[in-house]
Amino acid sequence: MARTMTPRPPDALAPLTADLGICFGGDYNPEQWSPEVWREDAELMVRAGVNLVTVGVFSWARLEPSPGERDFAWLDEVLDLLHAHGIAVDLATPTASPPPWLGILHPETLPVDRDGVRLVAGSRNQFTPASRVYRDYALAIATDLAERYRAHPAVRMWHVGNEFGQIDFGPEAAREFRLWLREKYGTIDALNEAWGTLVWSQRYRDFDEIVPPRRMPYMVNPAQSLDFRRYTSFALQRVFAEQRDAIRAAGATQPVTTNFMGFEPLTDLWSWADEVDVIADDQYPDHGSPTASSDIALVQDLMRSLGGGRPWALMEHATSAVTFRPHNLPKTPARARLDSLQAVARGADAICFFQWRQARVGAERFHSALLPHAGPDTDVFRGAAALGADLGRLRPIVGARVAASVAMLFDWESWWAGSEPGRPTDRLDTVEQLRRWHRLLWRRGISVDLVRPGADVSGYRAVLVPHSYIVEADAAAALRAAVEAGASLVVGPFSGVADRDAAILLGRSPVLLRDLVGVSGEEWVGLPDEPTALAVEPAWATAPTAALRAGVLGERLRADGAEVLARFDGGHLDAAPVITRHRVGAGTAWYLGAVVEDAALGAVLDDALDVAGVTGATADRVLPDGLEAVQRGEVLFLLNHGRTTGRVSVPGARRDLLSDADVDGQAILAPGAAMVLIERHAQ
């Protein structure tokens, strides 16, 4: 039975979507345009079906042209205009991009990079989250906005800052980092013990001797680096929380959010998730990559999981080309539609773009928009209007959940610790392994929840651990409980290596999981560039007939009760177990002692899913190339991201909400096509 995650906060989007259906729109920057353009914009928004826009993200210099001065007249007019046209507003605090005067008057508010260079105004994000001066100015403008617009009928949501991901290594950060460390450790002796500072003669006498991990002659202490990452996420979250609390203190009752950036490496989103009322994300997949569609599906599953399964908002994506890559490929309107429907399939109830009107000037002048430079008589705008109509047809699925019977463990702190230099190989990347494992499930139409280690996973039939460098006792206990109760568990290599201080766990690895997986190891090694062959053992009756290989990293394992399914065939680890299976209680645990290629990984996952009784959204074992199938509530989404026509089995008699066509038994999708199928009796 698939599990629908229990939401933590209630669905804060529900009042908005109850009025509007699926929200559709994007970032709107009226401060860049004249009032005549605003009026044209409002009319064209109505024509395109836009019902929600984010306003004011980069408007601080317009709202506060000099310290303490306020100019709200233009924003009054914009909000009144939008409300008169039935368009809801997600009103932003403009604090992601301070005016130049702030850095000129208060240079300590500007961030310092790892090399000690102080960055200056002229772009955006030129602030350090450690600066009390910056935070006070940010609080002042956020408070004044909230007091003025808390009851404005257009304002349906608040948007704090933008894409939190700033980092600072300067004096302000050093001061705040030391305070954070004092709070965490209490004494300098406790810090020295946790950081292992006797290595390389790094022992500190006092917290005041500690600085951020700036440019050093050689590798940084991994425990220091890990704590600085934790501090940075905390400092950014504090900036958000202060402004959110100021909005609430001013009497505003609308939901408050900010826009995440998927697997952003500077923010631990598990710690952020309960701080926002609505999970929102910006997504810009590179469609030049053949795995773009599956990669972004993983991000979308992450967003849904951060919110405990409740609907989330796609706050930004692109109608066509972006501008931040060296070479920017365009998207067709059909591709933009497919991207949008994919997000809806995976739980989004808001589909927004950057931006509404394409800019004439500035760094993002070539970034695509719903309304391009050439105006409404364009394929892009016509595509946007058609998408607005499509989303309107999907109102019946608003609020529906995606039920998943598979959990995949992921944790920012483990990712950070497992990415530090000085490992057996720097080619093992946590997020890339997540993508590989998730992609194989995506090909099978199997929905996945991402889960933080230590969380209760007893409601899932299968639990996957592609790479979890840190495994603590609570996580090990939760995995054991799930397997003993009947779940399938698959654990990838180089997992359970260290504790939360990034110190290696002593003993045969994976120390806290070895009894569960029935194997133990004594060595982790980088493998040669030429993949190493694997020899299949008779115990693996379902092994694929294709040649199996492994690369990147391997472990010298021995079986301590587990069945050996495959061994290394040659090389440094010749004859060592590499794929094992261990029955524990009512369940089974598989262990992979190397980064195995997809043929082997897919076969192991198939075995684990079959034993657990996990099936996909359709009857197809593996979907045709590029086909995606997701069940959301009573609706089956089918999306063809590929270049050829795909055919997929469809259970029961269905009707496509997009085309109103009947589908019985089999769906045929041309490249770029999508179907949203509901059982005919469920309408």
C-alpha positions in Angstrom: 0.0 0.0 0.0 1.4 3.4 -1.0 1.9 6.0 1.7 0.7 9.6 1.6 3.0 11.6 3.8 1.4 13.2 6.9 1.6 16.9 6.4 3.1 19.0 9.2 1.5 22.4 8.8 -1.9 22.5 7.0 -2.1 23.2 3.3 -1.6 26.9 3.3 -2.1 27.1 -0.4 -5.7 25.7 0.0 -7.5 29.1 0.5 -5.8 30.5 -2.5 -6.4 27.5 -4.8 -9.9 27.2 -3.6 -10.5 30.6 -5.1 -8.2 30.4 -8.2 -7.7 26.8 -9.0 -4.1 26.1 -9.9 -2.2 29.3 -9.5 -0.5 30.5 -12.7 1.7 33.5 -13.3 5.2 34.6 -12.4 7.6 37.3 -11.2 6.4 40.8 -12.1 8.7 43.8 -11.9 6.5 46.9 -12.5 9.3 49.1 -11.0 11.1 48.7 -14.4 8.2 50.0 -16.4 5.8 53.0 -16.8 2.2 53.1 -15.6 1.0 52.8 -19.2 2.8 49.5 -19.4 1.3 48.4 -16.1 -2.2 48.8 -17.5 -1.3 46.8 -20.7 0.3 44.2 -18.5 -2.9 43.7 -16.4 -5.0 43.3 -19.5 -2.6 40.8 -21.1 -2.4 38.9 -17.8 -6.1 38.4 -17.9 -5.9 37.3 -21.5 -3.3 34.7 -20.7 -5.1 33.3 -17.7 -2.6 34.6 -15.1 -4.0 34.7 -11.6 -1.0 35.1 -9.4 2.1 37.3 -9.7 5.1 37.9 -7.3 5.7 41.6 -7.0 8.6 43.6 -5.5 11.4 41.1 -5.3 14.1 43.5 -6.5 12.4 46.8 -5.7 14.2 48.0 -2.5 16.0 50.9 -4.2 12.6 52.1 -5.6 10.8 51.7 -2.2 13.7 53.2 -0.2 15.6 55.6 -2.5 17.5 57.0 0.5 17.9 55.7 4.1 14.6 55.9 5.9 12.7 57.4 2.9 9.7 55.6 1.6 8.0 55.6 -1.8 5.0 53.4 -1.8 2.8 55.4 -4.2 3.8 53.4 -7.2 3.2 50.1 -5.4 -0.2 51.3 -4.2 -1.2 51.8 -7.8 0.1 48.5 -9.0 -1.6 46.5 -6.3 -4.9 48.3 -6.9 -4.6 47.7 -10.6 -3.9 44.0 -10.2 -6.7 43.5 -7.8 -9.1 45.3 -10.1 -8.2 42.7 -12.8 -8.7 39.7 -10.4 -5.0 38.9 -10.1 -3.6 37.9 -6.7 -0.3 39.0 -5.4 2.6 37.3 -3.7 4.1 40.4 -2.2 7.9 40.2 -1.6 10.1 41.8 0.9 12.8 43.3 -1.4 15.7 42.3 0.8 17.6 40.1 -1.5 19.2 43.0 -3.3 20.0 46.1 -1.1 20.3 49.5 -2.7 23.9 50.6 -3.3 23.7 53.2 -0.6 23.6 50.5 2.1 27.0 49.1 1.2 28.5 52.5 0.7 27.3 53.8 4.1 27.9 50.5 5.8 30.6 48.4 4.1 30.4 45.8 6.8 27.1 44.7 5.3 28.9 43.5 2.2 30.0 39.9 2.0 33.6 38.7 1.8 34.6 35.7 -0.3 36.9 32.9 0.8 40.0 34.8 -0.5 39.2 37.9 1.6 37.8 40.0 -1.2 34.9 42.2 -0.2 32.2 42.2 -2.8 30.5 45.4 -3.8 27.1 46.6 -5.1 26.3 46.5 -8.8 24.7 43.0 -9.1 22.4 41.4 -6.5 22.8 39.5 -3.2 25.4 41.9 -2.0 24.8 41.4 1.7 26.1 39.2 4.5 23.4 37.4 6.5 25.7 37.9 9.6 25.4 41.7 9.5 23.1 43.1 12.2 23.0 46.4 10.3 21.8 44.7 7.1 19.2 42.8 9.1 17.9 45.9 10.8 17.4 47.7 7.5 15.8 44.6 6.1 13.4 44.3 9.0 12.5 48.0 8.7 11.4 47.8 5.1 9.7 44.4 5.7 7.8 45.8 8.6 6.7 48.9 6.8 5.5 46.9 3.8 3.5 44.5 6.1 1.9 47.4 8.0 0.9 49.1 4.8 -0.4 46.1 2.9 -1.4 43.5 5.5 -5.1 44.0 4.6 -4.8 44.9 0.9 -7.2 42.6 -0.9 -4.7 41.8 -3.7 -2.1 40.4 -1.3 -2.7 36.7 -0.8 0.8 35.6 0.1 4.1 37.0 1.3 7.5 36.2 -0.2 10.6 36.9 2.0 13.8 37.7 0.1 14.8 35.6 -2.9 16.8 32.4 -3.4 18.6 32.3 -0.1 22.2 31.1 -0.8 24.5 33.9 0.2 27.8 33.0 2.0 30.3 35.2 3.8 33.8 34.6 5.2 34.4 38.1 6.5 34.7 39.6 10.0 30.9 39.8 10.5 30.6 36.1 9.7 33.6 35.3 12.0 31.9 37.0 14.9 28.5 35.3 14.4 30.2 31.9 13.7 32.0 32.1 17.0 28.7 32.9 18.8 27.1 29.9 17.1 29.9 27.7 18.1 29.8 28.9 21.8 26.0 28.1 21.8 26.6 24.6 20.3 29.7 23.5 22.3 29.7 25.5 25.5 33.4 25.1 26.0 36.5 25.3 23.8 37.5 21.9 25.0 34.3 20.4 23.7 34.9 22.0 20.4 38.5 20.8 20.2 37.3 17.3 20.9 34.6 17.3 18.3 36.8 18.9 15.7 39.8 16.6 16.4 42.1 19.6 16.5 45.2 17.7 17.7 45.5 16.7 14.0 48.0 19.1 12.3 48.4 21.1 15.6 45.1 23.0 15.2 44.1 23.1 18.9 42.4 26.4 19.9 42.7 28.2 23.2 39.6 30.3 22.8 36.6 30.7 20.5 38.0 34.1 19.5 40.8 32.3 17.7 38.4 30.6 15.3 37.7 32.0 11.8 35.6 30.8 8.9 37.3 28.2 6.6 38.9 30.8 4.4 41.6 30.1 1.9 44.2 27.9 3.6 47.5 26.4 2.5 46.0 22.9 2.3 42.8 21.0 3.1 40.4 22.5 5.7 39.5 20.5 8.9 36.4 18.7 7.7 34.6 19.1 11.0 35.2 22.9 10.9 34.0 23.0 7.4 30.9 21.0 8.3 30.0 23.3 11.2 30.5 26.4 9.0 28.0 25.0 6.5 25.6 24.4 9.4 26.1 27.9 10.7 25.6 29.4 7.2 22.3 27.6 6.8 21.3 28.9 10.2 22.3 32.5 9.5 20.3 32.5 6.2 17.3 30.9 8.0 17.5 33.6 10.7 17.3 36.4 8.1 14.1 34.7 6.7 12.6 34.1 10.1 13.2 37.6 11.3 11.3 39.1 8.4 8.6 36.5 8.5 8.0 37.3 12.2 8.0 41.0 11.4 5.2 40.4 8.8 3.2 38.5 11.4 3.8 41.1 14.1 2.4 43.7 11.8 -0.9 41.8 11.7 -0.6 40.1 8.3 -2.3 36.7 8.3 -1.5 35.5 4.7 0.9 32.6 4.2 4.6 33.4 4.1 7.1 31.7 1.9 10.4 32.0 0.1 11.8 30.3 -3.0 14.1 27.4 -2.5 16.5 26.2 -5.2 16.3 22.4 -5.1 19.5 20.7 -3.9 21.0 24.1 -3.0 24.3 23.4 -1.1 24.2 26.2 1.4 20.8 25.7 3.0 19.7 22.6 4.9 16.1 22.6 3.7 15.0 19.9 6.2 15.6 22.5 8.9 13.8 25.2 6.8 10.7 23.2 5.8 8.6 23.9 8.9 9.6 27.6 8.9 7.6 28.4 5.7 3.9 28.1 5.2 4.2 27.1 1.6 7.1 25.1 0.1 8.2 26.9 -3.1 11.0 26.2 -5.5 12.8 27.7 -8.5 13.7 25.1 -11.2 15.8 25.6 -14.3 16.7 22.2 -15.7 19.1 22.2 -18.6 17.2 20.5 -21.4 20.5 20.0 -23.3 21.0 17.2 -20.8 19.4 13.8 -21.7 18.5 13.3 -18.1 16.9 16.7 -17.5 13.4 15.4 -17.1 14.2 12.7 -14.6 16.6 15.0 -12.7 14.0 17.7 -12.2 11.5 15.0 -11.2 13.8 14.2 -8.2 13.8 17.9 -7.2 10.0 18.0 -7.4 9.7 14.9 -5.2 12.0 16.6 -2.8 9.8 19.7 -2.6 6.7 17.6 -2.0 8.5 15.6 0.7 9.8 18.8 2.5 6.2 19.7 3.0 5.1 16.4 4.3 3.2 15.7 1.0 1.2 18.8 0.9 0.9 20.8 -2.4 3.8 23.1 -3.2 4.5 26.0 -5.6 6.8 26.1 -8.6 7.7 29.7 -8.0 10.0 30.1 -11.0 10.9 28.3 -14.2 11.5 29.5 -17.8 9.3 29.8 -20.8 12.3 29.5 -23.0 16.0 30.3 -22.7 17.8 31.4 -19.5 20.9 33.6 -19.3 23.1 32.2 -16.6 24.7 29.3 -18.7 27.5 30.0 -21.1 25.3 28.6 -23.9 21.5 28.9 -23.4 19.2 26.6 -25.4 15.6 27.7 -25.9 12.4 25.8 -25.0 9.4 25.5 -27.2 6.0 26.4 -25.8 5.3 22.6 -25.9 8.4 22.0 -23.7 7.4 24.7 -21.3 3.9 23.2 -21.1 5.3 19.7 -20.4 7.6 21.1 -17.7 4.7 22.7 -16.0 2.5 19.7 -16.2 5.3 17.6 -14.8 5.4 19.8 -11.7 1.6 19.5 -11.3 1.9 15.7 -11.6 4.4 15.7 -8.7 2.3 17.8 -6.4 2.5 21.4 -7.4 -0.6 23.6 -7.1 1.1 26.7 -8.4 3.0 27.1 -11.7 4.9 30.4 -12.0 7.7 31.7 -14.3 10.5 34.2 -14.2 9.2 36.5 -15.5 6.0 38.1 -16.7 7.4 40.7 -19.1 10.9 40.3 -20.6 13.3 43.0 -19.4 14.7 45.6 -21.8 17.8 46.4 -19.6 19.9 44.8 -17.0 21.7 41.4 -16.6 18.5 39.4 -17.3 17.5 41.2 -20.5 17.7 38.0 -22.5 16.0 35.8 -19.9 12.8 34.5 -21.4 9.4 35.6 -20.1 5.7 34.9 -20.6 5.5 38.2 -22.5 8.6 38.5 -24.7 10.2 41.6 -26.2 8.2 41.0 -29.4 4.9 41.3 -27.5 1.8 39.2 -27.5 1.8 38.3 -31.2 4.4 35.5 -30.5 4.5 31.8 -30.1 5.7 32.2 -26.5 2.8 34.3 -25.4 0.2 32.2 -27.3 1.8 29.1 -25.6 1.5 30.9 -22.2 -2.2 31.5 -22.8 -2.8 28.0 -23.9 -1.0 26.7 -20.7 -3.2 29.0 -18.6 -6.2 27.3 -20.2 -4.8 23.9 -19.6 -4.2 24.6 -15.9 -7.7 25.8 -15.6 -8.9 22.4 -16.8 -7.0 20.8 -14.0 -8.9 22.4 -11.2 -10.4 19.0 -10.1 -7.0 17.8 -8.9 -6.1 20.8 -6.7 -5.1 19.6 -3.3 -4.7 15.9 -4.3 -1.7 14.0 -3.0 0.9 11.8 -4.5 1.1 8.5 -2.6 4.5 6.8 -2.5 5.5 3.4 -1.2 9.2 4.0 -1.6 11.3 6.2 0.6 14.8 7.5 -0.3 17.1 8.8 2.4 18.8 12.1 1.9 20.3 14.6 4.3 22.2 17.9 3.7 24.6 17.4 6.6 25.6 14.0 5.3 26.0 15.4 1.8 28.2 18.2 3.1 30.4 15.8 5.2 30.7 13.3 2.3 31.8 16.0 -0.1 34.9 17.2 1.9 38.3 16.7 0.3 40.6 13.9 1.4 38.2 11.0 0.6 39.1 7.8 -1.3 37.7 9.5 -4.4 36.1 12.8 -5.2 34.1 11.1 -8.0 31.4 9.8 -5.7 28.8 12.5 -5.5 25.8 12.1 -3.2 23.3 14.0 -5.3 24.4 12.3 -8.5 23.8 8.9 -6.9 20.4 10.1 -5.8 19.7 11.0 -9.4 20.8 7.6 -10.7 18.7 5.6 -8.3 15.7 7.9 -8.7 16.0 7.8 -12.5 15.6 4.0 -12.5 12.4 4.3 -10.5 11.2 7.2 -12.7 11.6 4.8 -15.7 9.3 2.4 -13.9 6.6 4.9 -12.9 7.3 4.5 -9.2 6.7 7.5 -6.9 9.3 8.2 -4.2 9.3 10.3 -1.1 12.6 11.7 0.2 13.1 11.2 3.9 15.5 12.6 6.4 17.6 9.9 8.2 16.2 9.0 11.5 12.6 9.6 10.4 10.0 6.9 10.8 10.0 4.9 7.6 7.7 2.1 8.8 4.9 3.1 6.4 7.0 2.4 3.3 7.4 -0.9 1.5 10.9 -0.1 0.3 13.6 2.2 1.6 16.6 3.2 -0.5 19.9 4.7 0.8 22.0 5.6 -2.3 24.7 7.3 -0.2 24.5 8.4 3.4 28.0 9.2 4.6 26.7 10.0 8.1 24.5 7.4 9.8 23.6 7.8 13.4 22.0 5.4 15.9 18.4 6.8 15.3 18.7 6.3 11.6 20.1 2.8 11.9 17.3 1.9 14.3 14.6 3.2 12.0 16.0 1.2 9.1 16.2 -2.0 11.1 12.6 -1.5 12.4 11.4 -1.1 8.8 13.1 -4.2 7.5 12.1 -6.3 10.5 8.5 -5.3 9.8 8.8 -6.4 6.1 10.3 -3.6 4.1 13.0 -4.0 1.5 16.1 -2.0 2.1 18.9 -1.2 -0.4 22.0 0.5 0.9 24.7 2.0 -1.5 28.4 2.1 -1.0 30.4 4.4 1.3 27.4 4.7 3.6 27.5 4.8 7.4 31.1 6.0 7.4 31.1 8.8 9.9 29.3 10.4 12.9 27.7 13.8 13.0 31.1 15.4 13.7 32.5 13.9 10.5 34.6 11.5 12.6 35.1 8.0 11.1 33.2 5.3 13.0 35.6 2.7 14.2 35.3 -1.0 13.4 34.2 -2.9 10.3 31.9 -0.8 8.2 29.1 0.1 7.9 29.5 0.1 11.7 25.9 0.8 12.7 24.4 -1.1 9.8 26.6 -4.2 9.4 24.4 -6.5 11.4 21.4 -5.4 9.4 23.0 -5.8 6.0 24.9 -8.9 7.0 28.3 -7.8 5.6 31.2 -5.9 6.9 34.1 -4.1 5.3 37.7 -3.1 6.1 38.7 -0.9 3.2 37.3 1.7 0.8 39.2 2.2 -2.4 39.0 4.2 -5.6 38.5 1.9 -8.6 40.3 2.2 -12.0 38.9 4.3 -14.8 38.2 1.1 -16.7 35.2 -0.5 -15.0 35.7 -3.7 -13.1 33.8 -6.8 -14.1 31.4 -8.5 -11.7 30.9 -12.3 -11.5 27.4 -13.4 -10.7 26.9 -16.0 -8.0 24.3 -18.8 -8.4 22.3 -17.4 -5.5 21.2 -14.5 -7.7 18.6 -16.3 -9.8 17.1 -13.1 -11.2 20.5 -11.6 -12.3 20.5 -9.9 -15.7 22.2 -11.6 -18.6 24.1 -8.5 -19.6 27.7 -8.1 -18.4 27.8 -6.3 -15.0 30.4 -3.8 -14.0 31.4 -1.4 -11.3 33.5 1.7 -11.0 34.4 4.8 -9.0 34.6 3.3 -5.5 34.6 -0.2 -4.1 34.8 -1.8 -0.6 36.6 -4.9 0.6 33.7 -6.7 2.2 33.2 -10.1 3.7 29.8 -11.8 4.2 28.7 -12.1 7.8 25.4 -13.9 7.2 24.4 -12.3 3.9 24.0 -14.2 0.6 26.6 -13.1 -1.9 24.9 -12.3 -5.3 28.0 -10.9 -7.1 31.7 -10.5 -6.6 34.5 -8.5 -8.1 36.1 -10.4 -11.0 39.7 -9.1 -11.0 41.5 -6.1 -9.8 42.5 -5.0 -6.3 39.2 -6.3 -4.8 39.2 -9.6 -6.8 36.6 -12.1 -5.3 35.3 -9.7 -2.7 31.5 -9.5 -2.4 30.0 -6.5 -4.1 26.2 -7.3 -4.1 24.7 -9.1 -1.2 21.2 -9.9 0.3 20.3 -10.5 3.9 16.9 -11.5 5.3 16.1 -9.9 8.6 12.8 -10.5 10.3 10.0 -10.2 7.7 12.1 -8.1 5.3 15.3 -8.1 3.3 18.3 -5.9 3.1 20.6 -5.5 0.0 24.0 -4.0 0.2 26.1 -2.6 -2.7 29.8 -2.6 -2.1 30.6 -0.5 -5.1 29.1 2.1 -7.5 27.6 -0.5 -9.9 26.5 0.4 -13.4 22.8 0.8 -14.2 22.2 -2.8 -15.4 23.2 -4.2 -12.0 21.6 -1.4 -10.0 18.3 -1.7 -11.9 18.3 -5.5 -11.3 18.9 -5.1 -7.6 16.2 -2.4 -7.3 13.7 -4.6 -9.3 14.4 -7.5 -6.9 13.9 -5.3 -3.8 10.7 -3.8 -5.2 9.3 -7.1 -6.3 9.8 -8.7 -2.9 8.1 -5.6 -1.3 5.2 -5.7 -3.7 5.9 -2.3 -5.2 4.4 -1.6 -8.6 4.4 1.4 -10.9 1.6 3.7 -12.0 1.0 1.6 -15.1 1.3 -2.1 -15.9 4.5 -1.5 -17.9 7.6 -2.9 -16.0 9.8 -0.2 -17.7 8.2 2.7 -19.5 9.2 3.6 -23.0 12.2 6.0 -23.3 11.2 9.5 -22.2 7.8 8.5 -20.9 6.8 9.5 -17.4 3.8 8.2 -15.4 2.7 9.6 -12.1 -0.5 8.9 -10.1 -1.7 12.0 -8.2 -4.9 11.3 -6.3 -7.3 9.8 -8.7 -5.5 11.2 -11.8 -2.8 9.5 -13.9 -0.4 11.9 -15.5 1.4 10.6 -18.7 4.1 12.8 -20.2 6.3 12.1 -23.2 9.7 13.9 -22.7 11.2 11.7 -25.5 11.7 12.1 -29.2 9.6 9.2 -30.4 5.9 8.3 -30.0 5.4 6.2 -26.8 2.7 3.7 -25.9 1.8 2.9 -22.4 -0.8 0.6 -20.7 -3.6 2.4 -19.0 -5.8 0.7 -16.4 -9.5 1.0 -16.8 -11.6 3.4 -18.9 -10.2 6.9 -18.6 -10.9 10.4 -19.9 -8.2 13.0 -20.6 -8.9 16.2 -18.7 -6.8 18.2 -21.2 -8.4 17.1 -24.4 -11.7 15.5 -23.2 -10.8 12.4 -25.2 -11.5 8.9 -24.0 -8.6 6.5 -23.5 -9.2 2.7 -23.1 -6.4 0.2 -22.4 -3.5 2.0 -24.1 -2.4 5.6 -24.4 -0.4 6.8 -27.4 1.6 9.9 -26.8 3.5 11.8 -29.5 6.8 13.6 -28.5 6.0 16.5 -26.2 2.4 15.2 -25.5 0.7 14.9 -22.2 -2.4 13.3 -20.9 -4.1 13.8 -17.5 -6.4 10.7 -17.2 -9.2 10.3 -14.7 -11.4 7.3 -14.4 -14.6 8.0 -16.2 -16.8 7.1 -13.2 -14.7 9.4 -11.0 -15.7 12.6 -12.8 
